[in-house]
Amino acid sequence: MAEGGNIDAGVDVSSDMTGDCIVIRSCEPCMRKKSANTASVICKVCNEHLCGPCSHLHEIYKPGEHEMVVIESVISTPVEVNMKGMNICQEHGKKIKFFCEDHSKLCCNTCAFKHRKCDNVDELASISSKEGQELQHLNKTLLKLENEIVSIMAECKLSEDKLSETTASIAKHIDEMRDRIIELFDKAKTKMIEEADTFKADEMKRLGEINKYSSIVKENINELLPVSSALVEHGTPQQKYIMAKIIKEKIQDITSNITEQRSKFFTSTVSLDFSKQLLSLLKEEGIIKLQVERHHTDVVQTYSTEIQELSEVKEETTNLNKDCSTDSAQSAPNKPVTMELLVSVDIKQTGDDKNEPILSGLDFLPDGRLVAVDGWNCKCLILDDRLQILGTPFKFNTRPYDVVCLSQSELAVTTNIKKVCLLSVSPDNVINLTRQISTSTKVFSICCMTPTHMVVSTLDDPRPVRMITQGGVESDFDRVLFNKTYEHEESKCTYVPSKNTLVLTDKYAHTVYMFDTVKGTSRAVTNDNIQKPRGACVGPGDTVLVCSEAKNSIVHLTVDGDILCTYHVDMQLPYTLCMKNDGSRLVVSGCKQGMRKLMMYKLS
């Protein structure tokens, strides 16, 4: 605390000793604004020390008369400043009177005695007058440091508030996601029940027709049987002869009717097949991740912590363009594969073939058998891993286009008469027609979207791709917009379920379109290696493989449209292809007339 004269507690001084000294003062308004400027004048009326700019404002904004005096003209005043013990030696409790330059140590009398052998021990009275300017600079530095620490404290408070706000919102976000999932299940439940009821109604109608015709046959038998039984025991030879001829003729019709009804009869059941993604999700414990970010001036550190699992720390520096996305880090990057030719067969016209075969549709059964449809000869074939035909091919009454395997023993085949044929395949390679689904438009290629939904490309329809269930319910992609109608052989499609990506090839635009069916976004992929793209299928790691017909090659792409690799195939005009479920085999067929081939590759 200052004593004497008009000096108050807000002054800066260079010594605590009693006597005449020059007091270096700071501008009081500037100090209140946390800045350091030296006062040049003093208002004797207000007793306030001011710098030049503040003195002008002082006279303008404070009412009354003001007498400004230059500080240097004020007569020095004897002062004594309380240094709060900082001028006392902490070791000996005595006043500090010396400074040892050799050890940079302030000394009392006792300390000075210990430092008597040092070369530079000076008495403060002889050197302290030189330190006034330095103290002024140090005082400014202290003010700046004070401003900085106050700023840090304010930022801490803001950070606390932000952290509390974001922590409080976690439960809300989880509840919102739970409600969305429940809504999805409710919609799926309603849809499944509707499809099951539709399927049940169709099956009950079919079974009713079988039962109706069977009842008629039974009535015919019951009409003949009593008479026949009586004649066996009591009839005359002439009666028996007549009855035998009648029954013989009737039995042929009855047997034919029974055979027909037997071929139409099969037991139907319904069940649910949940997607692999859902089942995998239910097995995971850390399905929700806590995303924590710590922001510094130039660096963002991202910590991705899975609940109940070890923390994995990643750092992202914007200047170095490092991408530390925690979503993409979960999956390995897509990479090219190696294709090794295992089997190659020439497709020749044989037996009852009326035309040179063209295998327009291919797919693998889960057990590894290959299914193919011959579009020109209206056949469905089963082949082994040496591409040899197993069993007897199934014969259609119309031209088939494409095929997809729905389960271990079920196939769906598109045809040229607005129908999708559902076929059953036995373990011993017997193929039977189960039923037919009528479609409202012409359909061409076909693939699986879910266990119950198929995706088909269309012909002469402004909706080039549609969805259809096994119960025959048709629907469109809500978030996908198309702007083109395709004719026969101009476009084919496939679907990548895990990526929600619809793939559509455009032969004459030399383009492969990738549609995100959830986000509603799309990409048009063009490249010199993509020339007349035809068939497409899901590739390894949920990538896409496309036949580039004009380049005699297979193009390997990601769903983001990046080309991973291009593979040349030893055939003319590759037309369609399919990959085995485990990703180990790829089969490709060509459509060059007179040079048609079917090839199987090993993928690694």
C-alpha positions as CSV (number, residue, x, y, z in Angstrom):
1,M,0.0,0.0,0.0
2,A,1.4,3.5,-0.9
3,E,1.8,6.2,1.7
4,G,2.2,10.0,1.5
5,G,1.3,12.5,-1.2
6,N,-1.4,11.6,-3.7
7,I,0.0,8.2,-4.6
8,D,-2.5,5.4,-4.5
9,A,-2.2,1.6,-4.6
10,G,-2.3,1.4,-8.4
11,V,1.3,2.6,-9.0
12,D,4.3,0.8,-10.4
13,V,7.6,1.5,-8.6
14,S,11.2,0.3,-8.9
15,S,12.0,0.1,-5.1
16,D,10.4,-0.4,-1.8
17,M,12.9,1.8,0.0
18,T,11.9,5.0,1.6
19,G,13.2,8.1,-0.2
20,D,12.9,10.1,-3.3
21,C,12.2,8.1,-6.5
22,I,10.6,8.4,-9.8
23,V,7.4,6.4,-9.9
24,I,6.6,4.9,-13.3
25,R,2.8,4.9,-13.7
26,S,0.6,3.0,-16.1
27,C,-2.6,4.5,-17.6
28,E,-5.4,3.5,-15.3
29,P,-8.2,3.2,-18.0
30,C,-5.9,1.0,-20.0
31,M,-5.2,-1.2,-17.0
32,R,-8.9,-1.7,-16.6
33,K,-9.0,-2.9,-20.2
34,K,-6.2,-5.3,-19.5
35,S,-3.6,-3.5,-21.6
36,A,-0.3,-1.8,-20.6
37,N,0.4,1.8,-21.6
38,T,2.5,4.3,-19.7
39,A,0.7,7.3,-18.3
40,S,1.9,10.7,-19.6
41,V,-0.4,13.0,-17.7
42,I,-2.3,13.2,-14.5
43,C,-5.7,14.8,-14.0
44,K,-5.3,16.6,-10.7
45,V,-9.1,17.1,-10.3
46,C,-9.9,13.3,-10.7
47,N,-6.5,12.1,-9.4
48,E,-6.3,9.7,-12.4
49,H,-3.2,8.9,-14.5
50,L,-3.8,8.8,-18.2
51,C,-2.0,8.1,-21.5
52,G,-2.3,10.5,-24.4
53,P,-5.4,8.9,-26.1
54,C,-7.2,8.3,-22.8
55,S,-6.6,11.9,-21.7
56,H,-8.6,13.3,-24.7
57,L,-11.4,10.9,-24.0
58,H,-11.3,11.8,-20.3
59,E,-11.9,15.5,-21.1
60,I,-14.7,14.6,-23.5
61,Y,-16.8,12.1,-21.6
62,K,-16.2,13.1,-17.9
63,P,-18.3,16.2,-16.9
64,G,-16.7,19.1,-15.1
65,E,-13.3,20.9,-15.3
66,H,-10.1,18.9,-15.6
67,E,-6.5,20.1,-15.0
68,M,-4.0,17.9,-16.9
69,V,-0.4,18.0,-15.7
70,V,2.5,16.3,-17.4
71,I,3.8,13.6,-15.0
72,E,7.4,14.6,-15.4
73,S,6.6,18.1,-14.0
74,V,5.1,16.7,-10.8
75,I,7.6,17.0,-8.0
76,S,8.9,13.6,-6.8
77,T,7.2,12.4,-3.7
78,P,8.8,10.3,-1.0
79,V,7.0,6.9,-1.1
80,E,7.2,3.6,0.6
81,V,5.7,0.6,-1.2
82,N,4.8,-2.6,0.5
83,M,6.5,-5.4,-1.3
84,K,4.6,-8.1,0.7
85,G,7.7,-9.8,1.9
86,M,9.3,-10.1,-1.5
87,N,12.2,-7.9,-0.3
88,I,13.0,-10.4,2.5
89,C,15.5,-13.2,2.2
90,Q,13.5,-16.5,2.3
91,E,16.5,-18.3,3.9
92,H,17.5,-15.9,6.6
93,G,14.5,-13.6,7.1
94,K,16.6,-10.4,6.5
95,K,16.1,-7.6,4.0
96,I,17.7,-8.1,0.6
97,K,20.5,-5.5,0.1
98,F,22.9,-7.2,-2.4
99,F,22.8,-9.0,-5.8
100,C,25.3,-11.7,-6.8
101,E,25.8,-11.5,-10.5
102,D,27.8,-14.7,-10.6
103,H,24.9,-16.8,-9.2
104,S,22.0,-14.5,-10.3
105,K,20.9,-14.4,-6.6
106,L,19.4,-11.7,-4.4
107,C,21.3,-11.6,-1.1
108,C,20.8,-10.4,2.4
109,N,23.8,-9.5,4.7
110,T,24.2,-13.2,5.6
111,C,24.0,-14.3,2.0
112,A,26.5,-11.7,1.0
113,F,29.0,-13.0,3.5
114,K,28.6,-16.5,2.0
115,H,29.2,-15.0,-1.5
116,R,32.2,-12.9,-0.4
117,K,34.5,-14.8,-2.8
118,C,32.3,-14.1,-5.8
119,D,33.7,-11.5,-8.2
120,N,30.4,-9.6,-8.8
121,V,28.4,-8.9,-5.6
122,D,26.9,-5.4,-5.8
123,E,25.0,-3.4,-3.3
124,L,21.4,-2.7,-4.5
125,A,21.7,1.0,-3.8
126,S,24.4,1.3,-6.4
127,I,22.7,-0.7,-9.2
128,S,19.0,-0.4,-8.7
129,S,18.6,2.9,-10.5
130,K,19.4,1.1,-13.8
131,E,16.4,-1.3,-13.6
132,G,13.4,1.1,-13.9
133,Q,12.9,0.7,-17.6
134,E,13.4,-3.1,-17.4
135,L,10.7,-3.3,-14.7
136,Q,8.3,-1.4,-16.9
137,H,8.8,-3.9,-19.8
138,L,8.4,-6.8,-17.3
139,N,5.3,-5.3,-16.0
140,K,3.8,-5.1,-19.5
141,T,4.8,-8.7,-20.0
142,L,2.9,-9.7,-16.8
143,L,-0.2,-7.8,-18.0
144,K,-0.1,-9.7,-21.3
145,L,0.4,-13.0,-19.5
146,E,-2.6,-12.1,-17.3
147,N,-4.7,-11.5,-20.3
148,E,-3.7,-14.8,-21.8
149,I,-4.5,-16.8,-18.6
150,V,-7.8,-15.0,-18.3
151,S,-8.5,-16.0,-21.9
152,I,-7.7,-19.6,-21.1
153,M,-10.0,-19.6,-18.1
154,A,-12.8,-18.2,-20.3
155,E,-12.2,-20.9,-22.9
156,C,-12.2,-23.5,-20.2
157,K,-15.7,-22.3,-19.2
158,L,-16.9,-22.4,-22.8
159,S,-15.5,-25.9,-23.2
160,E,-17.2,-27.1,-20.0
161,D,-20.5,-25.7,-21.2
162,K,-20.1,-27.3,-24.7
163,L,-19.0,-30.6,-23.2
164,S,-22.0,-30.6,-20.8
165,E,-24.3,-29.8,-23.8
166,T,-23.0,-32.5,-26.0
167,T,-22.9,-35.1,-23.2
168,A,-26.5,-34.3,-22.4
169,S,-27.5,-34.9,-26.0
170,I,-26.1,-38.5,-26.2
171,A,-29.2,-40.1,-24.7
172,K,-31.4,-38.1,-27.1
173,H,-29.4,-39.2,-30.2
174,I,-29.5,-42.9,-29.1
175,D,-33.3,-42.7,-28.5
176,E,-33.7,-41.1,-31.9
177,M,-31.7,-44.0,-33.5
178,R,-33.7,-46.6,-31.5
179,D,-37.0,-45.0,-32.7
180,R,-35.8,-45.1,-36.3
181,I,-34.9,-48.8,-36.0
182,I,-38.2,-49.6,-34.4
183,E,-40.0,-47.7,-37.2
184,L,-38.0,-49.8,-39.8
185,F,-39.0,-53.0,-38.0
186,D,-42.7,-51.9,-37.8
187,K,-42.7,-51.1,-41.5
188,A,-40.9,-54.4,-42.3
189,K,-43.4,-56.3,-40.1
190,T,-46.4,-54.7,-41.9
191,K,-44.8,-55.4,-45.3
192,M,-43.9,-59.0,-44.5
193,I,-47.5,-59.7,-43.2
194,E,-49.0,-58.2,-46.4
195,E,-46.7,-60.3,-48.6
196,A,-47.3,-63.4,-46.6
197,D,-51.1,-62.8,-46.8
198,T,-50.8,-62.3,-50.6
199,F,-48.8,-65.4,-51.0
200,K,-51.2,-67.4,-48.8
201,A,-54.1,-66.2,-50.8
202,D,-52.4,-67.3,-54.1
203,E,-51.5,-70.6,-52.6
204,M,-55.0,-71.2,-51.2
205,K,-56.4,-70.5,-54.6
206,R,-54.0,-72.9,-56.2
207,L,-54.7,-75.6,-53.6
208,G,-58.4,-75.0,-54.0
209,E,-58.2,-75.6,-57.7
210,I,-56.2,-78.8,-57.2
211,N,-58.8,-79.9,-54.7
212,K,-61.7,-79.1,-57.0
213,Y,-60.3,-81.1,-59.9
214,S,-59.3,-83.9,-57.6
215,S,-62.9,-84.0,-56.2
216,I,-64.2,-84.4,-59.8
217,V,-61.9,-87.3,-60.4
218,K,-62.9,-88.9,-57.1
219,E,-66.6,-88.6,-58.1
220,N,-65.8,-90.4,-61.4
221,I,-64.1,-93.1,-59.5
222,N,-66.9,-93.5,-57.0
223,E,-69.4,-93.7,-59.9
224,L,-67.5,-96.7,-61.4
225,L,-66.3,-98.5,-58.3
226,P,-69.6,-99.8,-56.9
227,V,-70.7,-101.2,-60.3
228,S,-67.3,-102.7,-61.0
229,S,-67.1,-104.3,-57.6
230,A,-70.6,-105.9,-58.0
231,L,-69.8,-107.2,-61.5
232,V,-66.6,-108.8,-60.2
233,E,-68.7,-111.1,-58.0
234,H,-72.0,-111.4,-59.7
235,G,-71.7,-110.1,-63.3
236,T,-72.1,-112.1,-66.5
237,P,-69.1,-112.5,-68.8
238,Q,-70.7,-110.0,-71.2
239,Q,-71.2,-107.4,-68.4
240,K,-67.7,-107.9,-67.2
241,Y,-66.3,-107.4,-70.7
242,I,-68.2,-104.2,-71.2
243,M,-67.2,-102.8,-67.8
244,A,-63.6,-103.7,-68.3
245,K,-63.5,-101.7,-71.6
246,I,-65.2,-98.7,-70.0
247,I,-62.9,-98.8,-66.9
248,K,-59.8,-99.2,-69.1
249,E,-60.8,-96.1,-71.1
250,K,-61.7,-94.1,-67.9
251,I,-58.5,-95.2,-66.1
252,Q,-56.4,-93.5,-68.8
253,D,-58.2,-90.2,-68.2
254,I,-58.1,-90.6,-64.4
255,T,-54.4,-91.4,-64.4
256,S,-53.7,-88.4,-66.6
257,N,-55.7,-86.1,-64.3
258,I,-54.0,-87.5,-61.2
259,T,-50.6,-87.0,-62.8
260,E,-51.4,-83.4,-63.7
261,Q,-52.7,-82.6,-60.2
262,R,-49.7,-84.3,-58.6
263,S,-47.3,-82.2,-60.7
264,K,-49.1,-79.0,-59.5
265,F,-49.1,-80.0,-55.9
266,F,-46.3,-79.0,-53.5
267,T,-46.3,-77.9,-49.9
268,S,-45.9,-74.2,-49.2
269,T,-44.6,-72.6,-46.0
270,V,-43.4,-69.1,-45.2
271,S,-40.6,-68.0,-42.9
272,L,-38.4,-65.0,-42.4
273,D,-34.8,-64.8,-43.6
274,F,-33.1,-61.9,-41.8
275,S,-30.3,-60.2,-43.7
276,K,-26.7,-61.0,-42.8
277,Q,-26.1,-57.4,-41.9
278,L,-28.8,-57.5,-39.3
279,L,-27.7,-60.8,-37.8
280,S,-24.1,-59.5,-37.7
281,L,-25.3,-56.3,-36.0
282,L,-27.1,-58.2,-33.3
283,K,-23.9,-60.2,-32.5
284,E,-21.9,-57.0,-32.0
285,E,-21.5,-55.4,-28.6
286,G,-19.9,-52.1,-29.7
287,I,-22.5,-51.1,-32.2
288,I,-22.4,-47.5,-31.1
289,K,-19.2,-45.5,-31.0
290,L,-18.4,-42.4,-28.9
291,Q,-16.8,-39.8,-31.2
292,V,-14.6,-37.5,-29.1
293,E,-12.7,-34.6,-30.7
294,R,-10.1,-32.3,-29.1
295,H,-9.4,-29.2,-31.1
296,H,-6.1,-27.3,-30.9
297,T,-5.0,-24.3,-32.9
298,D,-3.7,-26.2,-35.9
299,V,-4.3,-29.8,-35.1
300,V,-7.4,-31.9,-34.6
301,Q,-7.0,-35.1,-32.6
302,T,-9.7,-37.6,-33.1
303,Y,-10.2,-40.5,-30.6
304,S,-12.6,-43.3,-31.8
305,T,-13.6,-45.3,-28.7
306,E,-15.8,-48.3,-29.1
307,I,-18.0,-49.0,-26.1
308,Q,-16.6,-51.9,-24.0
309,E,-13.6,-52.1,-26.2
310,L,-10.1,-50.6,-26.2
311,S,-9.7,-47.1,-27.4
312,E,-8.1,-46.5,-30.8
313,V,-6.5,-43.1,-31.3
314,K,-6.1,-41.5,-34.6
315,E,-4.7,-38.0,-35.4
316,E,-5.8,-35.8,-38.2
317,T,-3.7,-32.8,-39.3
318,T,-5.5,-30.6,-41.9
319,N,-2.2,-29.2,-43.3
320,L,-1.1,-32.7,-44.2
321,N,-4.4,-33.8,-45.7
322,K,-4.6,-36.9,-43.5
323,D,-8.0,-38.6,-43.5
324,C,-8.8,-40.3,-40.2
325,S,-12.5,-41.1,-40.8
326,T,-13.5,-43.6,-38.2
327,D,-16.1,-45.2,-40.5
328,S,-13.8,-45.9,-43.4
329,A,-11.1,-47.2,-40.9
330,Q,-13.4,-50.1,-40.0
331,S,-13.1,-51.8,-43.4
332,A,-10.1,-52.8,-45.4
333,P,-9.6,-50.9,-48.6
334,N,-10.7,-52.5,-51.9
335,K,-7.9,-53.8,-54.0
336,P,-7.5,-55.7,-57.3
337,V,-7.7,-59.4,-57.5
338,T,-5.8,-62.0,-59.4
339,M,-7.8,-64.0,-62.1
340,E,-6.5,-67.5,-63.0
341,L,-8.2,-69.4,-65.8
342,L,-9.4,-72.8,-64.6
343,V,-11.7,-74.1,-67.3
344,S,-12.7,-72.9,-70.7
345,V,-15.4,-74.7,-72.9
346,D,-16.7,-73.9,-76.3
347,I,-20.5,-73.5,-76.5
348,K,-21.7,-75.6,-79.4
349,Q,-25.1,-76.5,-80.8
350,T,-25.9,-80.1,-79.9
351,G,-28.8,-82.6,-79.6
352,D,-32.1,-80.9,-79.9
353,D,-30.7,-77.4,-80.0
354,K,-32.4,-75.4,-82.8
355,N,-30.0,-72.5,-82.6
356,E,-26.4,-71.9,-81.5
357,P,-26.7,-71.6,-77.7
358,I,-26.1,-68.3,-76.0
359,L,-25.9,-68.4,-72.2
360,S,-27.6,-65.1,-71.4
361,G,-27.9,-65.6,-67.6
362,L,-25.6,-67.2,-65.0
363,D,-25.6,-67.6,-61.3
364,F,-24.2,-70.0,-58.6
365,L,-26.3,-72.1,-56.3
366,P,-25.0,-71.9,-52.7
367,D,-23.6,-75.5,-53.0
368,G,-21.4,-74.4,-55.9
369,R,-23.4,-75.7,-58.8
370,L,-23.7,-73.3,-61.7
371,V,-27.1,-72.4,-63.2
372,A,-27.3,-71.0,-66.8
373,V,-30.1,-70.1,-69.1
374,D,-29.8,-70.6,-72.9
375,G,-31.8,-67.8,-74.4
376,W,-31.9,-69.1,-77.9
377,N,-32.9,-72.7,-77.1
378,C,-35.2,-71.8,-74.2
379,K,-33.3,-74.0,-71.6
380,C,-32.2,-73.9,-68.0
381,L,-29.1,-75.9,-67.3
382,I,-27.1,-77.1,-64.2
383,L,-23.3,-77.4,-64.6
384,D,-20.5,-78.7,-62.3
385,D,-17.2,-77.1,-61.5
386,R,-15.8,-78.4,-64.8
387,L,-18.6,-76.7,-66.7
388,Q,-20.2,-80.0,-67.6
389,I,-24.0,-80.3,-67.8
390,L,-25.7,-82.2,-64.9
391,G,-29.0,-83.9,-65.3
392,T,-31.6,-83.0,-67.9
393,P,-32.0,-79.3,-68.9
394,F,-35.4,-77.7,-68.2
395,K,-37.3,-76.6,-71.3
396,F,-39.2,-73.3,-71.3
397,N,-42.2,-72.6,-73.5
398,T,-40.8,-69.1,-74.1
399,R,-37.5,-67.4,-74.3
400,P,-35.6,-66.9,-71.0
401,Y,-33.4,-63.9,-70.4
402,D,-31.6,-64.1,-67.1
403,V,-31.5,-66.1,-63.9
404,V,-30.8,-65.6,-60.2
405,C,-30.6,-68.1,-57.4
406,L,-32.9,-67.2,-54.5
407,S,-32.0,-70.1,-52.1
408,Q,-30.4,-73.5,-52.0
409,S,-33.1,-74.9,-54.3
410,E,-35.0,-71.9,-55.8
411,L,-34.4,-70.0,-59.0
412,A,-36.0,-67.0,-60.7
413,V,-35.8,-66.6,-64.4
414,T,-37.0,-63.6,-66.5
415,T,-38.7,-64.2,-69.8
416,N,-39.9,-62.3,-72.9
417,I,-43.6,-62.6,-72.0
418,K,-43.8,-60.3,-68.9
419,K,-43.4,-63.3,-66.6
420,V,-40.8,-64.3,-64.0
421,C,-40.6,-68.1,-63.7
422,L,-39.9,-69.6,-60.2
423,L,-38.1,-72.9,-60.5
424,S,-37.1,-75.6,-58.0
425,V,-33.8,-77.5,-58.2
426,S,-33.3,-80.9,-56.5
427,P,-30.0,-82.2,-55.2
428,D,-30.0,-84.6,-58.1
429,N,-30.4,-81.8,-60.6
430,V,-34.0,-82.1,-61.5
431,I,-35.6,-78.8,-62.4
432,N,-39.3,-78.1,-62.0
433,L,-41.5,-75.1,-62.6
434,T,-43.0,-74.0,-59.3
435,R,-45.1,-71.0,-60.4
436,Q,-45.0,-67.8,-62.5
437,I,-45.1,-64.2,-61.5
438,S,-46.8,-61.8,-64.0
439,T,-45.2,-58.4,-64.3
440,S,-46.7,-55.1,-65.4
441,T,-43.8,-54.4,-67.7
442,K,-41.1,-56.2,-69.7
443,V,-38.2,-57.3,-67.6
444,F,-34.7,-58.3,-68.7
445,S,-31.9,-58.9,-66.2
446,I,-32.5,-59.9,-62.6
447,C,-30.6,-60.1,-59.3
448,C,-31.3,-60.4,-55.5
449,M,-31.7,-57.4,-53.3
450,T,-32.9,-59.2,-50.1
451,P,-34.0,-62.8,-49.5
452,T,-37.6,-61.7,-50.5
453,H,-37.0,-58.9,-53.0
454,M,-35.5,-59.0,-56.5
455,V,-34.3,-56.2,-58.7
456,V,-35.1,-56.3,-62.4
457,S,-34.1,-54.1,-65.4
458,T,-36.9,-53.2,-67.7
459,L,-37.5,-52.7,-71.4
460,D,-39.4,-49.8,-73.0
461,D,-40.3,-48.4,-69.5
462,P,-39.3,-45.0,-68.1
463,R,-38.4,-46.8,-64.9
464,P,-35.4,-48.8,-66.2
465,V,-35.0,-50.7,-62.8
466,R,-37.8,-51.9,-60.5
467,M,-38.2,-54.1,-57.5
468,I,-40.4,-57.2,-57.3
469,T,-41.1,-59.6,-54.4
470,Q,-41.5,-63.4,-54.7
471,G,-45.2,-62.7,-54.1
472,G,-45.3,-60.6,-57.2
473,V,-45.6,-57.2,-55.6
474,E,-43.8,-54.5,-57.7
475,S,-42.4,-51.3,-56.4
476,D,-39.9,-48.5,-57.4
477,F,-36.8,-47.0,-55.8
478,D,-38.1,-43.8,-54.0
479,R,-34.8,-41.9,-53.9
480,V,-33.5,-42.9,-57.4
481,L,-34.2,-40.8,-60.4
482,F,-33.8,-42.1,-63.9
483,N,-33.9,-40.1,-67.1
484,K,-33.7,-42.7,-69.8
485,T,-35.7,-45.6,-71.3
486,Y,-33.9,-48.6,-72.6
487,E,-34.7,-51.1,-75.3
488,H,-33.8,-54.8,-75.6
489,E,-30.1,-55.5,-74.8
490,E,-29.2,-51.9,-74.1
491,S,-28.9,-52.1,-70.3
492,K,-28.5,-54.6,-67.4
493,C,-28.4,-54.2,-63.6
494,T,-27.1,-55.6,-60.4
495,Y,-27.4,-54.6,-56.7
496,V,-24.8,-54.5,-53.9
497,P,-26.9,-55.0,-50.7
498,S,-24.3,-54.1,-48.1
499,K,-23.6,-50.7,-49.9
500,N,-27.3,-50.0,-50.8
501,T,-25.9,-49.5,-54.3
502,L,-27.8,-50.1,-57.6
503,V,-25.6,-50.6,-60.6
504,L,-27.0,-50.0,-64.1
505,T,-25.0,-50.4,-67.4
506,D,-25.7,-48.3,-70.4
507,K,-24.3,-50.1,-73.5
508,Y,-24.4,-47.3,-76.1
509,A,-23.4,-44.5,-73.6
510,H,-20.4,-46.6,-72.6
511,T,-21.3,-45.8,-69.0
512,V,-21.8,-47.6,-65.7
513,Y,-24.2,-45.8,-63.3
514,M,-23.9,-46.2,-59.5
515,F,-27.0,-45.2,-57.5
516,D,-27.0,-44.9,-53.7
517,T,-30.6,-46.0,-53.0
518,V,-30.6,-44.6,-49.4
519,K,-28.9,-41.2,-50.0
520,G,-30.4,-40.7,-53.4
521,T,-27.0,-39.8,-55.0
522,S,-25.6,-41.2,-58.2
523,R,-22.3,-41.4,-60.2
524,A,-21.8,-41.9,-63.9
525,V,-18.6,-43.8,-64.5
526,T,-16.9,-43.6,-67.8
527,N,-13.4,-44.8,-68.9
528,D,-11.6,-45.8,-72.0
529,N,-11.7,-49.4,-70.7
530,I,-15.5,-49.3,-70.3
531,Q,-16.8,-49.8,-73.9
532,K,-20.3,-51.3,-74.5
533,P,-20.7,-52.5,-70.9
534,R,-23.1,-55.5,-70.6
535,G,-23.6,-57.8,-67.7
536,A,-22.6,-56.8,-64.1
537,C,-22.3,-58.7,-60.8
538,V,-21.2,-58.1,-57.2
539,G,-17.4,-58.6,-56.9
540,P,-15.0,-59.4,-54.0
541,G,-15.4,-57.1,-51.0
542,D,-18.7,-55.7,-52.3
543,T,-17.1,-54.2,-55.4
544,V,-18.6,-54.5,-58.9
545,L,-17.4,-56.5,-62.0
546,V,-18.7,-55.4,-65.4
547,C,-18.3,-57.0,-68.9
548,S,-16.7,-54.5,-71.3
549,E,-17.9,-56.1,-74.5
550,A,-16.0,-54.0,-77.0
551,K,-12.7,-54.4,-75.0
552,N,-13.0,-58.1,-74.4
553,S,-12.4,-57.5,-70.8
554,I,-13.8,-57.4,-67.2
555,V,-13.6,-54.0,-65.4
556,H,-13.3,-54.1,-61.6
557,L,-14.8,-51.0,-59.8
558,T,-15.7,-49.8,-56.4
559,V,-19.2,-48.6,-55.6
560,D,-17.7,-45.1,-55.5
561,G,-16.8,-45.4,-59.2
562,D,-13.1,-45.9,-58.8
563,I,-11.6,-48.4,-61.3
564,L,-9.4,-51.0,-59.5
565,C,-8.3,-53.0,-62.4
566,T,-9.2,-54.3,-65.9
567,Y,-8.8,-58.0,-66.8
568,H,-8.5,-59.2,-70.4
569,V,-10.4,-62.4,-71.1
570,D,-9.7,-64.8,-73.9
571,M,-13.1,-64.6,-75.6
572,Q,-14.9,-62.4,-78.0
573,L,-17.7,-60.1,-76.7
574,P,-18.0,-61.0,-73.0
575,Y,-21.7,-60.8,-72.3
576,T,-22.6,-61.9,-68.7
577,L,-20.8,-63.1,-65.6
578,C,-21.4,-64.2,-62.0
579,M,-19.3,-64.8,-58.9
580,K,-19.5,-67.6,-56.4
581,N,-20.8,-66.7,-53.0
582,D,-17.4,-67.2,-51.3
583,G,-15.7,-65.0,-53.9
584,S,-13.4,-67.8,-55.1
585,R,-14.8,-68.3,-58.6
586,L,-15.9,-66.2,-61.5
587,V,-17.7,-67.4,-64.6
588,V,-18.0,-65.4,-67.8
589,S,-19.9,-66.2,-71.0
590,G,-19.3,-64.7,-74.5
591,C,-21.8,-63.9,-77.2
592,K,-19.7,-63.8,-80.4
593,Q,-21.5,-65.9,-83.0
594,G,-19.6,-69.0,-83.9
595,M,-17.0,-68.3,-81.1
596,R,-19.1,-68.5,-77.9
597,K,-17.3,-69.6,-74.8
598,L,-17.9,-70.2,-71.1
599,M,-14.9,-69.7,-68.8
600,M,-14.3,-70.2,-65.1
601,Y,-11.6,-68.2,-63.2
602,K,-10.1,-68.6,-59.8
603,L,-10.1,-65.3,-57.9
604,S,-7.4,-64.6,-55.3
